[in-house]
C-alpha cells in the first residue's frame, strides 16, 4: 500500500502532523509514505522513518511555486497512491489531488477547542475505523548527533549530570530592528531583561539547593545580538552558542535540555516532539489549538490573558510565574 500525506507548512505545522504520521505507520504496517512538505518540513522529516520513501518539496513562495505545483499534480497522478491525506485546509493545496486515483481524505476547517494534531488523528480514524489515542509529537535524533552535542557541551562546562534549561527568546520572523511583525513582537517577544532575571534566579536556585543548573541558548546568527544582550544583563554564566552546524545538531541540543522555555514558536513544537519538558508563554492565541502536543504533565502553559494586564501581551507574564513553572518541571524531571 502507498499513502500520500500533504502538509505544506512551517516547522510547527509539520511537527503537529507527526502524531498522524506515527499512527499511519502503525495502522498500515505494510504501507510506505510519501510526504509533500515545505522546505522546512522536508528538513525536519528527512530521517523520520525508513518507510517514508519520498518527501516531495513544494516551496509556495517565489516564481517557481506555480511550476512546482503543476509538477506535483503530475507526480501524484502518476504515482497511483491507495490513500491520500491532505492536512492543509487551504483549498489551493488540496487541488494537488485533482488527478489522483487515491481514496482522498481532506482536512476540514479546524476549530477550537480540539488541538490541531488531534484533528489530524481524527481524520485518520475516519479512514481506518480505529480509535487512535496516545500519539504525540515525535521526531528522531541521530545517535551520532547526540554524542557530538554531549561532547561539544562538555567543552563548555555542561556535563551529563547537569540540569539544562534552554532558553529560546525569539520566534519565526523575528527582527532586531523591530520594524517587522509588530503584533508578533507583542505576542511573542518576552523582554530580554526578563530572560536575564529568569536565568539568574534559576542559577542561584541551583547553587542554594546543590543542583547543577546550567542555562543554554542556541540561536541563529540573526538572533545572537538578542542572546548577547541577555547574557550581558544576567551577570551570571549563560552558555550562548550559534546555531550554524546543521539541523541535526540543533535537534540534539534541544533533546539534551531538561526544560525548554520559549514563546509560542516552532522550536517549542520541536521540544515537545523530542519529549523535552516545555514552559511556553502564550499571548492572544489559544494553546488548546496549537500548544505543545505531548504528555500533559511534561509542559506548563503561561498565558497573558490570565494576568492583570493582558493588554501588554507576553510582557504581562511575570518572571515569577515562569520561574515557578521551570522549577516545577525541573523537580518533576529529577523524580522521573
N, C-alpha and C positions, 0 to 999 in steps of 0.2 A: 504494500500500500504506500502511496505517495501523498503527502499532505503539504499544502501550501499555507503559510501563515504570513499575514501582512500587517506590519505596524511601522509606519514611517514617521518616527518622532525623535525627540532628543533622548539623552541618556535616561532621564527619569521615566519617560514614556516607555522606553524599551525595557527597563528594569521591571516595571509593573506588568509587563507581558510575561515575564519568566515563570510565574506560577502556572500560567496556562501552558507554556512550553513543557514544563515538567509533567503536568497532567497528561498532555497528549502523548508523551513518550511512554508513560505508564499504561494508559488506557489502550494504546495501539502499539504493543511491544514489537511488532514486525514492521512498523512503518518507518519511513525516513521523512525528514522535514526539509523543506526549502523555505527560506525566510526572505521576505522583501523588507528591507530596512533602510534607514538613513545612513550616511557615512559614519555618524557617531554610534548608531545602533549596531552597525556591522563590526566596528572595532570592539565593542563590548561583548558581542556574541561570537567572536572569532573562534574561540575554542570551547564553545558552550557544551557540546555533546557529540560523540562520534556519529550519531545518527542524524545530525544536521548535515545534509550532503551538500548544501549550497546556500550562500547568502547573496542575494541579488540586491545591488545598491541603487537607490533612487535618491539623488540629490535634487530636491524640489525647488532649489533656488539657483537662479542663473539661466543663461541662454540655452544650456544643454538639457534643461528639465523636460521640455516638450518632446525632444527626440528620445530621451531615455524612457519616457512613458510609452511611446509607441513601441520601442524595443521590448519593454517588459510585457506589454499586451501580447506581442507575438510570442515571446518566450513562454509565457504562461499557457497560451493556447496550444503550443507545440508540445509542452511537457506532459499533458494528459494526466493531471492530478486527479486523485479519487475524492479528496475533501479539500476545501479551501475555506480558511477563516480570515476575514478582514476585521481587525480590531480597531481600525480607524473609522470614525463616524463621518468623516468628510466624504460626500458622495463622489467627488472627483477622484479620490484614491480607490474607492470601491469599483470604479469603472475600469480598473486594471483587469477585472474579471469578466469583462464584456464578452470575450470569445472563449472562455474556459468551459470545458465539459464537466468540471468537478461538481459535486454537490456543495453548494455555497452557503456559508453562514456569515452574514454581515452584521456587525455590531450595531445595535440600535443606540439612539442617543442615551448618554449616561446621565443619571440623575441621583442626587443625594437621597438617603444617607448611605448608600452602598458604595464601598470602595471600588475604584476603577478596576483593580486587579480581580476583585470578586465578580464584577460584571463579566469579565473575560471568561472566568471559570464557569459562570452560569451559561454562557453561550456554548461552551464545550459540553456541559451537562445536557443541553438540548440535543446535541449530536450523538452522544454516546449512551444517554439514558442512565447514567450513573451519578451518584452523589459524590462530589469532589471537595472534600474538606482537607485541612491541614497541608495545603500547598501555600508556600510563602515565596517572597522574592529570593532569587538564588542566582549566583554566578560563581564559576570556579576560579581558583587561583592556582597557577602552576607551582609545584613544589620548589622548583629551581628559583622562581621569583621570590618566594617566601624566605628561602635560605639566604639569598643575596641581600634581601632587606634586613634580615636579622643581623647579618654581618655588617651592613652599612650603618645601622643604628647603633651597634656596639661601638663603632668608631666615634660616635657622638655621645657616648656615655649612657646609652639606653640598653639595658640588659633584658634577658627573657623574664627575669623576676620582677621587673618594674611594672607599675600600673601606668599605662599610657593613655592620656586624654588628648585626643586630636581635635584641634580647632579648625573649622573651615569658615572664615569670616566673610566670604564673598558669595557670588551667585552668578548664574549664566547671564552674560550681557553686562557684567559689572564694568564700570568705567571710573577711574580715579578722578577724572575731571568733573564728574557729577552732572554731565550735560545730557546723558542718555538714560532713558527709562527711569525718570524721576519717581514715578509711582512705585516702581520695583524697589528703588532705594529705600523708600519709606517702609515698604513691606518686609524688606529682607536685609537691610544693612544695619545691623546692631552696631553701636558706636565702638570705635577702636578702644577707647578708654574702658568700656565695659569688659571687653575681652581681656584687656590687660589686668583689670582688677580681678576678674574671674581666675585667670591663670595664677596670679599672686596668691589668692586665697586657697586655691587647690594645692599649690606647692607648700604653703605654710601648714595646711592641714596634714599633709603627708609627713612633714617634719614632726609635728606635735604628736601624731598617732603612730609614729615609726612605720609609716607606709611610704614606700618609694614611688611617689607620683612624679611622672615626667610629662611635660607639655610639648606637643609636637604640632607643627604646621607644615604642610606640603602644598606649595602654591605655584601657579603658573607665573611666568615672567611678568606678565601684566599685573599680577596681584601682589608681587613681592614688596612694593612700596608700602602697601597697607600692612603686610606682615611685619615689615621692619618697624613700622610705627608702633604696632602692638608690642613688639619686643622692647622697644625703647621706653615705652610707657610703663611696662611691667616692672622693670628694675629687678627682675629675677631670671634665672636661667630658663629660656624657652628655646627649643630647637626649631629653627626655620630652615627648611630645605626646598630647593627648586624642584618643580615637577617637570622634568625635562628628559628623563631617561627611559621613556616608554610607558605605555598604559599598564602593562603587567606589574611594573614596579609600583605604580600608584594604587592598584588594587591590593597588592600585598601590604602596602603601608597602612591602608585602611583596615585590612584584616588583622594586622598586628595590634591596632588600637583596642583598648578595653572599652573606651567610651568615645563616641564621636559627637561633637557639638557643632550645630550649624543651623542656619535658617532653612526654609523650605527650598531645596535646590537639588540638582542631580546627584551630587556626592552623598547627600543624605540617603537617597534611594540605594546608592551603591553600598553604603554602610549596612543598610538593612539586608541587602542581598548577600552580604558577607557574614551576617549574623553578629556584627559588632553592635554593642549597645548604643542607642541613639538618644540624645537630648536635642529635640528640634524646636525651633521657635517659629510660630506661625502668626501672620497678621493678614486680615482681610481675605482669608482663604480657609476652606473647611478641611481640616486634616482627616475627617472621616472619609473623604473622597480621594485624597491624594497624599496621605501621610505615610509613614513607614509601614510596609505590609510585612509584618514579622510576628513572632510570638509576642503577645501583648505585654508581658512582664519585662521585655527587653528594650522598651523605649518609653520615653517621657515626652509629652507634648506641653508646651507653654504657649498660651495664646494672648495676644494683645487685647482681644475683646473681653478678656476676663480680668483686666486690670482697671485701675481707677481712671486712666487716661487713654482709652483706646484710640483716640484721635491722633495720638503721637505715632501710631504704627508700632513697628517692632521695638522702637526705643522705649516704649512703655513697659516692656518686660524687664524686671529688675535683675540685677546681678545676684541678689539674694536668692531669687526663685531659681535661677539657672544653677547656682552653686548647690542648692539643696537637691535638685534633681540629679546633678552629677554625682554627689556623694551617695545618694540612694542607689544609683546604678553601679557605682564602684563597690559598695557594700554587697550588693546582690551578686556581682561578678566574683568577688572574693569568696563568697559562700558556695558558689556553684562548682 
